[in-house]
Amino acid sequence: MAICSSGAGLSVDERAEMLCVLAGDADDQIANRAGNSLVAMPVEAFIPALAREDASPKLFEYCAANLAEKPGVADAMAKNKACPAVLIARVAAYLTTSAVQSLVDDLARLADHPVIAEALAASPSVTVEQKKLLEELHAEGMDEAALAEALDSVEPDPKRKQTMIQRLGKMRVVERIKLALVGNREERMALIRDANKLVQRAVLQSPKLTGQEVEGFASMSSLNDEILRLIAANRSFIKNYLVVKNLITNPKVPLDVSMHLLPRLHDTDMKFLTMNKNVPETLRTLAAKIIRNKKMGVK
């Protein structure tokens, strides 16, 4: 009763959470008092409460039922991985485009909770590109010819190679995403060439991914532009000099990406780049200009 009336010394956000718990109390008098106090609470009090990893399920339930349309509430719920997937799906219509993107990028969460992906696809905030990615979750089949080619370099044993092709070929997209996140090196090497963009993205999000693997991906001219852009945009990846070098010398990398990375190249590699006929002439010209400016002391 003290919490309902005066707050009992709790911070505003702590009180908001406790009131959500008390609103479901078996004692009708306490539940009613807590409910009345919740109505008077400012929305801003719920945002920090929703950010807590140990936030009460009752808090999420109350916000989903009563405050979802208020600015920042749905986004705060979606950001907290402790929030039940069914409640995120319920408030999906109120998520901002940036919050939708954060969920789309969290492939492990989407794969574990398809209900979130279904709700996001119907959200008015979803962009055309985001909707296309979400649709990839339901794509059918995979290019077994491309898979066989990808396995040539990682699985020399014909029988084991055929077994892996058959196993991966039977998997749904969601299953391949999960495998990309937790599988072994051979499986990642195969799945990075999967025709499904979400599967490819999941490979890059795998906690088991090594720097050596990323170096190899950066040099693959068979990868699509989007995946190469994601590698170049990952700060952790491009701390590895060989990743930067391989991206710049990969003819499949978009010119704007390789030009942005070019100043990171060492002088010796820059010189070799000016003679590399496999990269765009614009890139070779820029490399030559950088070398000349360094000789002249021009920054």
Helices and strands as residue ranges (DSSP letters): H 2-5, H 12-22, H 28-40, G 43-45, H 46-50, H 57-66, H 73-79, H 85-91, G 92-94, H 97-105, H 107-112, H 114-121, H 128-135, G 136-138, H 144-151, H 158-169, H 173-182, H 185-191, H 197-205, H 211-219, H 225-233, G 237-239, H 241-249, H 255-261, G 262-264, H 267-273, H 281-296
